[in-house]
Amino acid sequence: MRIISRILLGFLVFLWGAVSNARPVQAQVTEVYKPLHVFLVIDQSGTMKKTDPEGLRCEASKYFVNFLAAHRTDFFDHKLGVINFGTEVPLEKIAPLTSLVAANLPMITEKLVPMDLGDTSFISALRESVRLFKAGKGASKSQDVIIIFTDGEPDDPRKLSKEAYFREIQDFVAKELADSVLYVIAVDVKGSYWPKDRPYWERVTRGNTFLINRMNEKDLDKVFTNILLKLLKTPEIKWDSIPPEGLKVKIEPYLERVTFSFLKENPGVKVTILRENGQPLTRETPGVNHLTGRVSEIYSIADPEPGDWRCKIEAGKGKVEVGKSIIPVRVKILSPYSPFPQGKPMDIMATFLKRDNTPVKENSAYRLWLGAKVLTPEPKEHFIKFKSDGKGTYRGDQTLETGLDGNYHISLTMKGGDQILFQQDIPIEVKPLPYLNIIRPKESERMALRSPVEIEAELIKAGQSLNPSKEFTDDPDSLIWVQLQDPKGLTLSRSLKQADKAGLFRAVFPKPEVSSPGTYILQFRLSGHSKTGERFEAMPEFTKLVKQEDWLDFLTYRWYWPLIGLLLLLFVLDWVRIGREDEWWLWRLGMPHLSGQISVQGPEGETSEYYLSGRRVDIGARGRIRISDPEIPRSCGYIVAVWGKSDEDLRIAVPKIVYFPYAGSKEREARYLAEGDSVTLADKYSLTYQG
């Protein structure tokens, strides 16, 4: 799964940012999901005492904190901070960016209380936001968001004109917060200032403004809900009142998350959610986040089971509205893209993954099916069925030829059982554009560790090999680059050099750079300036290879293991021999050299002579004197070995023999021989030593 995720992520990132320099991509727009880093910037000027005497802006802000916290996961670690501002921003009144785990929520909400901080200095609040964003920025990428809640115009001791204040704000936002998302929630009960200020805020926030005509907590909660759903890139919410008999709510299959928001007139009302099986949801239910406010209650459920659920009022009286927001699992199109090179085989690939790129668990009651109908320029219809790799990636069961240029139309449908989960029509324009045909390595090719990775690619246009000098003004050796990511995540790159044949390019990653076992991901990029002077950049090509150890690699890189094995074998064989000799192997190092001879006379008078030299002598076949008498078992009746022993007095080597003294004996005997000594072996053999 990690390998597929790396390939998909790399492809999606490139699709998002790179190809726009060359030409527009008309296939599905790929959403980029990031954790949210949000600052609630609350106007605490003196006028808010009259506008919001009950402090409802703070209660609604707590609802926003809970709603965002309900969507926090380990992958999407949403963070939130609070900036209370007036004439200035008192440091003791702020909450820095804080992860929305349950234990941290009180540290945030304790800052959401009404205050009187003087004037309305937006620029001071924005400057503090920038400082805190930088202080809280970690290694992970995030989407920075500022939500300003106010009831008035800019004002501070400088007493600038309205135009000067807003010019200052707009310039600061353009310079310091260009990549941030800004929202303004304005309260103007009498309509006294917003009609004049709205054009300024529209320019500052790029149109992200909301107007509240009355201070009502439920209205504010709904505004905050709409803002957050836009930031989470989820469908709009629909609010319904819960009738006395309860409200049936349909939960569609393959939702990543469903969130129920209850807004109550009476804080004492108790609500319950019943699943399809009739079991109620509780805060202890696995996968459930449950948070409560003064007049709100939120249930957020990960991977909800599909079916008809029911929301009921269990206790208390008063109107309750419920909104259901969902995060569906979406189909993302990986290929093809538009425009697509004529002559290049068209593979259709898609993913069905959660936002954190993990696969969904298939529901047996709603089996997944993905198919496509492709209309080619002939015109001719092709029906494509997709096969899943079991990890959320789908590939069409056939490759389409693109010999004709023109428009190709792909109608893609994803079903869960009989329910349609996703449908999209994707127009693909096929044009005669240069592209790469990867010759080596083959997809998923397996290589030995000791082998270098040889790269070979062909430049093609309209199905024919292309001479780069006829298409590009660049040096051919600078047109094609390959990036190789090894199993450890390290990246190497090479430019492909033109071979002896025009249109053929090669490169090599030498053995030391690619000697780790595992999967390597290769990304090929083709870019340059065409003869017309336009910048051309092709979509990247991906392939992968696997390096694994074979027996030659084992001998090359792990030579010590065969050596250890050989030493162990010799050690075992040596111990077998030691067992026969009744001596320790280290003792041999001190053995003196033998001399003289041993004579062995058989039962028929036959004699064999053995001359002694060195520290040890094996006599007979394999170091043994065999007994040919059939009455004597083969397990006895032979000499195992003869070796020397030092005689301290004579300073000479004295032979020692290990033998079976009589026929049928099972115990060996050992004896040192002096000059002229004779020994009877197995009753019938006579051994004599002559020094």
C-alpha positions in Angstrom: 0.0 0.0 0.0 2.8 2.5 0.8 4.2 2.0 -2.7 0.8 2.6 -4.4 0.3 5.7 -2.2 3.7 7.2 -3.1 2.9 6.8 -6.8 -0.6 8.2 -6.5 0.5 11.1 -4.3 3.3 12.0 -6.6 1.1 11.9 -9.6 -1.6 14.0 -7.9 0.8 16.6 -6.7 2.3 17.0 -10.1 -1.1 17.1 -11.7 -2.1 19.9 -9.2 0.9 22.1 -9.7 3.0 21.4 -12.7 1.1 20.7 -15.9 -0.7 24.1 -15.8 2.5 25.6 -17.1 2.1 23.6 -20.3 -1.6 23.2 -20.9 -4.9 22.9 -19.0 -5.9 19.5 -17.6 -9.5 18.8 -18.4 -9.8 15.6 -16.4 -11.3 15.7 -12.9 -9.9 18.5 -10.7 -8.0 17.0 -7.8 -8.9 18.4 -4.4 -5.9 18.9 -2.1 -7.0 18.4 1.5 -4.9 19.9 4.3 -5.3 20.3 8.1 -6.9 23.6 9.0 -5.1 26.2 11.2 -7.8 28.6 12.2 -7.8 31.8 14.2 -11.0 33.2 15.5 -10.5 36.9 15.6 -13.1 38.3 17.9 -14.0 42.0 18.1 -14.1 43.0 21.8 -14.4 46.7 21.3 -16.6 48.8 23.5 -19.5 48.9 21.1 -20.0 45.1 21.3 -21.5 45.7 24.8 -24.6 47.1 23.0 -24.5 45.0 19.9 -24.0 41.7 21.8 -24.8 42.2 25.5 -25.3 38.4 26.1 -22.0 37.5 24.6 -23.6 35.2 21.9 -20.6 35.7 19.6 -18.5 33.8 22.2 -21.1 31.0 22.6 -21.3 30.6 18.8 -17.5 30.6 18.6 -17.5 27.7 21.1 -19.8 25.9 18.7 -17.3 26.4 15.9 -14.6 25.0 18.1 -16.6 21.9 18.8 -17.6 21.5 15.2 -14.0 21.6 14.0 -12.9 19.4 16.8 -15.5 16.8 15.8 -13.7 16.5 12.4 -10.2 16.2 13.8 -8.3 13.0 13.2 -4.6 12.0 13.6 -4.1 12.6 9.9 -6.0 15.9 9.8 -4.8 17.5 13.0 -6.9 20.6 12.9 -5.7 23.4 15.1 -7.4 26.6 16.4 -6.5 29.7 18.2 -8.3 32.8 19.6 -7.4 36.5 19.2 -9.5 38.9 21.2 -8.8 42.4 20.0 -9.7 46.0 20.5 -7.4 49.0 20.4 -4.6 46.4 20.8 -4.2 42.6 21.3 -3.5 41.8 24.9 -1.2 38.7 24.9 -3.0 37.3 28.0 -6.3 37.3 26.0 -5.1 35.1 23.2 -5.0 31.3 22.7 -2.2 30.2 20.3 -2.8 27.5 17.7 -3.8 24.4 19.6 -4.5 20.9 18.5 -8.2 20.2 19.0 -7.9 17.0 21.1 -10.5 16.8 23.8 -8.0 17.7 26.6 -7.1 21.0 24.9 -10.6 22.4 24.3 -10.9 24.1 27.7 -7.7 26.0 27.1 -9.3 27.5 24.0 -12.9 28.1 25.2 -11.8 29.9 28.4 -10.6 32.7 26.1 -14.0 33.0 24.5 -15.7 35.4 27.0 -17.0 39.0 26.5 -14.4 41.8 27.1 -14.1 45.5 26.6 -10.8 46.3 24.9 -11.4 49.8 23.5 -11.3 50.6 19.8 -11.4 48.3 16.7 -7.8 47.9 15.4 -8.1 45.2 12.7 -4.5 45.7 11.6 -3.2 44.9 15.1 -5.2 41.6 15.1 -4.0 40.7 11.7 -0.4 41.3 12.6 -0.8 39.1 15.7 -2.3 36.4 13.5 0.7 36.4 11.2 3.0 36.2 14.2 1.1 33.3 15.7 0.8 31.4 12.4 4.6 31.5 12.1 5.1 30.4 15.7 2.7 27.5 15.3 3.8 26.3 11.9 5.2 22.8 12.0 6.6 20.6 9.3 3.2 19.6 7.9 1.4 21.7 5.4 -1.8 23.4 6.5 -4.4 25.8 5.3 -4.3 29.0 7.3 -7.7 30.6 8.0 -8.7 33.8 9.7 -12.4 34.4 10.7 -13.1 37.9 11.9 -16.2 38.7 13.9 -17.0 42.4 14.2 -19.8 45.0 14.6 -18.0 48.0 13.3 -15.5 49.9 11.2 -11.8 50.2 11.7 -10.9 52.6 14.5 -7.8 53.3 16.6 -6.1 56.3 18.2 -4.6 57.3 14.8 -8.0 58.3 13.5 -7.3 57.6 9.9 -9.9 57.9 7.1 -11.9 54.8 6.3 -10.1 54.5 2.9 -6.7 54.7 4.7 -7.6 52.0 7.2 -8.8 49.6 4.5 -5.9 50.4 2.2 -3.6 49.4 5.1 -5.5 46.2 5.8 -5.7 45.2 2.1 -1.9 45.8 1.5 -1.0 43.8 4.7 -3.2 40.9 3.7 -1.8 40.9 0.1 1.7 40.8 1.4 1.5 38.6 4.6 -1.6 36.5 4.1 -1.7 35.9 0.4 -2.1 32.1 0.9 -4.6 32.4 3.8 -8.3 32.3 3.6 -10.2 35.2 5.3 -13.8 35.4 6.3 -15.6 38.4 7.9 -18.9 37.9 9.9 -20.4 41.4 10.3 -23.2 42.3 12.7 -25.1 45.3 11.6 -28.5 45.4 13.3 -29.5 48.9 12.1 -27.8 48.7 8.7 -25.7 51.7 9.6 -22.2 50.8 8.4 -22.2 47.5 6.4 -23.6 48.8 3.1 -20.6 51.2 3.0 -17.9 48.9 4.3 -18.9 45.7 2.5 -17.0 46.6 -0.8 -13.8 47.0 1.2 -14.2 43.7 3.0 -15.2 42.0 -0.2 -11.8 43.0 -1.7 -9.9 42.0 1.4 -11.5 38.6 1.8 -12.1 37.8 -1.9 -15.9 37.8 -1.3 -15.9 35.7 1.9 -18.3 37.9 3.9 -21.5 37.2 6.0 -24.0 39.7 7.4 -26.0 39.1 10.6 -29.0 41.4 11.0 -29.7 40.2 14.6 -27.8 38.6 17.4 -29.2 35.1 17.5 -27.0 32.2 18.6 -28.6 29.6 16.2 -28.1 32.0 13.2 -24.5 32.5 14.2 -24.0 28.7 14.6 -25.4 28.2 11.0 -23.0 30.8 9.6 -20.1 29.1 11.3 -21.3 25.7 10.0 -21.4 27.0 6.4 -17.9 28.5 6.7 -16.4 25.3 8.1 -18.1 23.1 5.5 -16.6 25.3 2.8 -13.2 24.9 4.4 -13.6 21.1 4.7 -14.8 21.0 1.1 -17.9 19.0 1.8 -21.5 19.3 0.5 -23.8 22.0 1.9 -25.8 21.1 5.0 -29.6 20.9 5.1 -31.4 21.8 8.4 -34.6 20.1 9.5 -36.8 20.4 12.5 -37.3 17.2 14.5 -41.0 16.4 14.8 -42.5 14.7 17.9 -42.3 11.2 16.3 -38.7 11.7 15.3 -36.9 12.4 12.0 -35.8 9.6 9.7 -32.3 10.3 8.2 -30.9 8.2 5.4 -27.2 7.3 5.7 -25.7 6.6 2.3 -23.1 3.8 1.8 -19.4 4.6 1.7 -19.4 7.8 3.7 -16.1 8.7 5.3 -17.9 10.7 8.0 -21.3 11.9 8.9 -21.9 14.8 11.4 -25.2 15.7 13.1 -25.5 19.2 14.5 -28.4 19.8 16.9 -29.4 23.4 17.6 -31.9 23.8 20.5 -34.2 26.5 21.7 -34.1 24.9 25.2 -30.8 23.8 26.6 -32.5 21.2 28.7 -33.7 19.2 25.6 -32.2 15.7 25.3 -31.8 14.2 21.8 -30.9 10.7 20.7 -29.7 9.2 17.4 -30.8 5.6 16.6 -29.0 3.6 14.1 -30.6 1.2 11.6 -30.4 -1.6 14.1 -32.2 0.5 16.7 -29.1 0.9 18.9 -28.5 4.5 20.2 -25.3 6.4 19.6 -23.4 7.4 22.7 -20.1 9.1 23.4 -18.6 5.6 24.1 -19.6 4.2 20.7 -16.5 3.4 18.7 -15.7 6.1 16.0 -18.0 8.7 17.6 -17.0 12.2 18.6 -19.6 13.8 20.9 -19.4 17.5 21.9 -21.9 19.7 23.6 -22.4 23.5 23.9 -24.9 25.7 25.7 -27.7 25.1 23.1 -25.9 22.8 20.7 -24.9 19.1 20.5 -22.7 17.5 17.9 -22.2 13.8 16.9 -19.6 13.0 14.3 -19.4 9.4 13.2 -16.5 7.9 11.2 -17.3 5.2 8.7 -21.1 5.1 9.5 -23.1 2.0 8.6 -25.6 2.7 5.9 -29.3 2.6 6.4 -32.2 4.6 7.9 -31.3 6.3 11.1 -33.6 8.3 13.3 -33.2 11.4 15.4 -35.5 11.7 18.4 -36.2 14.2 21.2 -36.0 12.0 24.3 -36.7 14.6 27.0 -37.6 18.2 27.4 -39.6 20.6 25.3 -38.6 23.0 22.6 -37.8 23.2 19.0 -34.7 21.3 17.8 -33.1 21.7 14.4 -30.7 19.1 13.1 -28.3 19.4 10.2 -26.6 16.4 8.6 -23.2 17.0 6.9 -21.3 14.3 5.2 -17.8 13.6 3.9 -18.3 11.1 1.0 -15.6 8.9 -0.3 -14.8 10.2 -3.8 -13.5 8.7 -7.0 -10.4 10.4 -8.3 -9.3 10.1 -11.9 -5.6 9.4 -12.3 -5.5 8.9 -16.0 -6.1 9.7 -18.8 -5.5 13.5 -18.8 -6.3 16.1 -21.5 -4.9 16.8 -23.9 -3.6 13.2 -24.4 -0.9 12.2 -26.9 -2.0 10.6 -30.1 -0.7 7.0 -30.5 -0.1 6.5 -26.7 -2.1 3.6 -25.3 -4.8 5.0 -23.1 -5.1 3.4 -19.7 -8.0 4.5 -17.4 -7.1 4.5 -13.7 -9.0 5.8 -10.7 -8.9 5.6 -7.0 -11.6 5.2 -4.4 -9.9 6.4 -1.2 -10.6 8.4 1.9 -9.0 11.8 2.2 -6.1 10.4 4.1 -5.5 8.0 1.1 -6.6 4.9 3.0 -8.9 2.4 1.4 -12.5 1.9 2.5 -13.8 -1.4 3.8 -16.2 -2.9 1.3 -19.7 -3.5 2.6 -21.0 -6.9 1.5 -24.5 -5.4 1.1 -23.2 -2.7 -1.3 -20.6 -4.3 -3.4 -18.4 -1.8 -5.3 -18.4 -1.7 -9.0 -16.6 0.8 -11.3 -17.2 0.9 -15.0 -16.8 3.3 -17.9 -18.1 3.9 -21.4 -15.7 5.4 -23.8 -16.8 7.0 -27.1 -13.9 7.3 -29.6 -13.9 9.6 -32.7 -14.8 6.8 -35.2 -17.4 6.9 -33.5 -17.2 3.7 -31.5 -18.3 2.7 -28.0 -16.0 0.8 -25.7 -17.2 -0.6 -22.3 -14.5 -0.8 -19.7 -14.7 -2.8 -16.5 -12.3 -2.0 -13.7 -10.3 -4.3 -11.5 -9.3 -3.3 -8.0 -6.0 -4.0 -6.4 -7.8 -4.3 -3.1 -6.2 -1.1 -1.8 -8.4 1.5 -3.4 -6.8 1.7 -6.9 -8.8 0.6 -10.0 -7.4 0.0 -13.5 -9.4 -0.6 -16.6 -9.4 -4.2 -18.0 -8.4 -3.0 -21.5 -6.2 -0.4 -23.0 -7.6 1.9 -25.7 -5.7 2.6 -28.9 -5.5 6.3 -29.8 -4.5 6.1 -33.5 -7.0 8.9 -34.3 -6.8 12.4 -32.9 -10.0 14.1 -31.8 -12.3 14.0 -28.9 -12.8 11.0 -26.7 -15.6 10.9 -24.1 -15.4 8.9 -20.9 -18.5 8.3 -18.8 -17.4 6.9 -15.4 -19.8 5.4 -12.9 -19.1 4.0 -9.4 -21.8 1.9 -7.8 -22.3 0.5 -4.3 -24.8 -2.3 -4.9 -27.7 -0.7 -6.8 -26.9 2.8 -5.6 -24.9 5.2 -7.7 -22.1 6.7 -5.7 -20.4 8.7 -8.4 -20.9 9.7 -12.0 -18.8 11.9 -14.2 -18.4 12.7 -17.9 -14.8 13.4 -18.8 -13.9 14.9 -22.2 -10.4 14.0 -23.4 -8.8 15.7 -26.4 -6.3 13.5 -28.2 -3.6 15.5 -30.1 -0.3 14.7 -31.9 2.0 15.5 -28.9 5.4 14.1 -28.0 5.4 11.4 -25.3 7.7 8.8 -23.9 7.6 5.0 -24.3 9.5 3.4 -21.4 11.5 0.5 -22.7 13.5 -0.4 -19.7 12.9 -1.2 -16.9 9.6 -3.0 -17.5 6.8 -2.4 -15.1 7.5 -4.3 -11.8 10.6 -5.8 -13.3 12.7 -7.8 -10.8 16.4 -7.2 -10.6 19.3 -8.6 -8.7 20.9 -6.3 -6.1 24.3 -6.4 -7.8 22.8 -5.1 -11.1 22.8 -1.5 -12.1 19.4 0.1 -13.2 19.6 0.7 -16.9 17.1 3.2 -18.2 15.9 3.3 -21.8 13.1 5.4 -23.3 11.9 6.3 -26.7 10.6 9.7 -27.8 7.4 9.2 -29.8 4.9 11.4 -31.6 1.7 10.1 -33.2 2.9 6.6 -32.8 6.3 7.1 -34.6 9.8 7.6 -33.2 10.6 11.3 -33.0 13.9 13.0 -33.8 14.1 15.5 -30.9 15.9 18.1 -33.1 12.8 18.3 -35.3 10.5 19.1 -32.4 12.5 21.0 -29.8 15.1 23.7 -29.8 16.7 22.4 -26.6 19.8 20.2 -26.3 18.4 16.7 -26.7 20.4 15.6 -23.6 18.4 18.0 -21.4 14.9 17.0 -22.5 14.2 13.9 -20.5 14.9 13.4 -16.8 14.2 10.5 -14.5 13.8 10.6 -10.8 14.3 7.4 -8.8 13.0 7.0 -5.3 14.6 4.1 -3.4 13.0 2.0 -0.7 14.3 4.3 2.0 12.7 7.4 0.4 15.9 8.9 -1.0 15.6 10.4 -4.4 18.2 10.4 -7.2 17.9 12.0 -10.6 19.5 11.6 -14.0 19.1 13.2 -17.4 18.7 10.7 -20.3 21.3 11.0 -23.0 20.6 10.5 -26.6 21.7 7.1 -28.0 23.1 6.4 -31.4 19.5 6.1 -32.8 17.6 9.4 -33.0 14.7 9.4 -30.5 16.3 6.7 -28.2 17.6 7.8 -24.8 19.5 6.0 -22.1 20.8 6.5 -18.5 22.2 4.3 -15.8 22.0 4.3 -12.1 25.2 2.4 -11.0 25.2 -0.5 -8.6 26.3 1.4 -5.5 23.3 3.8 -5.8 20.7 1.0 -6.2 21.9 -1.8 -4.0 19.1 -1.8 -1.4 16.4 -4.4 -1.6 12.8 -3.3 -2.1 10.7 -1.3 -4.6 12.0 1.6 -6.6 9.7 4.2 -8.1 10.8 5.9 -11.3 9.2 9.1 -12.6 10.1 10.3 -16.1 9.6 13.9 -17.2 9.8 15.3 -20.7 9.9 19.1 -21.1 11.4 21.6 -23.5 10.8 24.4 -25.9 9.0 23.6 -29.1 10.0 25.0 -32.5 7.1 27.5 -32.1 8.8 28.9 -29.0 6.2 27.6 -26.6 7.1 25.8 -23.4 6.1 22.1 -23.6 5.8 19.8 -20.6 4.4 16.3 -20.9 2.6 14.5 -18.1 5.0 12.4 -16.1 5.4 8.7 -16.7 5.7 6.3 -13.7 7.0 2.8 -13.4 8.5 0.7 -10.7 11.0 -2.1 -10.3 11.8 -4.5 -7.5 15.4 -5.3 -6.4 15.8 -8.6 -4.6 18.6 -10.8 -3.5 19.5 -13.9 -5.6 22.0 -16.6 -4.7 24.9 -14.7 -6.4 23.9 -11.6 -4.4 23.9 -13.7 -1.3 27.5 -14.8 -2.0 28.5 -11.3 -3.0 27.0 -9.2 -0.2 26.7 -11.8 2.6 29.9 -13.8 2.0 30.4 -14.1 5.7 27.4 -16.4 6.0 28.7 -19.1 3.6 32.1 -18.8 5.4 30.4 -19.3 8.7 28.5 -22.3 7.3 31.7 -23.8 6.0 33.5 -23.3 9.3 30.5 -24.9 11.1 30.6 -27.9 8.8 34.3 -28.3 9.4 33.8 -27.9 13.1 31.1 -30.6 13.1 33.2 -33.0 11.0 36.1 -32.3 13.3 34.1 -33.1 16.3 33.0 -36.4 14.7 36.6 -37.2 14.3 37.4 -36.1 17.8 34.8 -38.4 19.1 36.5 -41.3 17.4 39.9 -40.3 18.7 39.0 -39.6 22.3 41.1 -36.4 22.3 40.4 -32.6 22.2 41.3 -30.9 19.0 43.4 -28.2 20.7 45.6 -31.1 22.0 46.7 -31.8 18.4 48.7 -28.5 18.2 51.1 -29.9 20.8 51.5 -33.3 19.2 55.1 -34.2 18.2 56.0 -35.8 14.8 55.9 -39.5 14.5 58.5 -41.8 13.1 59.0 -45.5 12.5 56.5 -48.0 11.1 53.6 -50.2 12.0 53.1 -53.7 10.7 49.8 -55.4 10.6 49.7 -59.1 10.0 46.4 -60.7 8.9 45.0 -64.2 9.8 46.4 -65.8 6.7 49.9 -64.3 7.3 49.5 -61.4 4.9 51.4 -58.3 6.1 50.8 -54.5 5.5 53.4 -51.9 6.4 52.6 -48.3 7.4 55.3 -45.7 7.7 54.7 -43.0 10.4 55.4 -39.3 9.8 53.8 -36.0 10.8 51.6 -35.5 13.9 48.9 -37.9 12.8 48.6 -40.9 10.4 45.4 -42.5 9.1 46.1 -46.1 8.1 44.0 -48.3 6.0 41.1 -47.3 3.8 39.7 -44.0 5.1 42.0 -44.2 8.0 40.8 -47.6 9.0 42.0 -51.2 8.7 39.0 -53.2 7.6 38.3 -56.7 8.8 37.2 -58.9 5.9 36.1 -61.8 8.1 32.3 -62.1 7.7 32.0 -63.4 11.2 33.3 -60.1 12.6 30.8 -57.2 12.5 31.9 -54.2 10.5 31.3 -52.0 13.5 34.4 -53.3 15.2 37.8 -54.8 14.4 39.8 -51.8 12.9 42.2 -49.2 13.9 40.8 -45.7 13.8 44.0 -43.7 13.9 47.5 -43.4 15.1 49.0 -40.3 16.4 52.0 -39.2 18.5 52.3 -38.5 22.1 55.4 -36.8 23.6 57.6 -38.9 25.9 59.0 -36.4 28.4 62.0 -38.6 29.2 62.9 -39.7 25.7 61.8 -36.5 23.9 60.3 -38.6 21.1 56.9 -39.2 19.8 55.1 -42.3 21.1 52.3 -43.7 18.9 48.9 -44.0 20.3 46.3 -46.3 18.7 42.6 -46.6 19.2 41.3 -50.1 18.4 38.8 -52.9 19.1 40.7 -55.7 20.9 38.4 -58.6 20.0 35.7 -59.6 17.6 32.3 -58.3 18.5 33.6 -55.8 21.0 31.6 -52.5 21.2 34.1 -50.6 23.4 37.3 -49.2 21.9 40.6 -49.2 23.7 43.4 -46.8 23.5 47.1 -47.7 24.0 50.5 -46.1 23.7 53.1 -48.2 21.9 56.7 -48.6 22.8 59.4 -49.9 20.6 58.6 -53.6 19.6 55.1 -53.6 21.2 52.5 -55.8 19.6 48.7 -55.6 19.9 46.1 -58.2 18.9 43.2 -56.7 17.0 39.8 -58.5 16.8 41.4 -61.8 17.8 42.9 -62.4 14.4 45.1 -59.4 13.5 48.5 -58.5 15.0 49.9 -55.0 15.0 53.6 -54.4 15.8 55.4 -51.0 16.2 59.0 -50.5 15.2 60.5 -47.1 16.1 
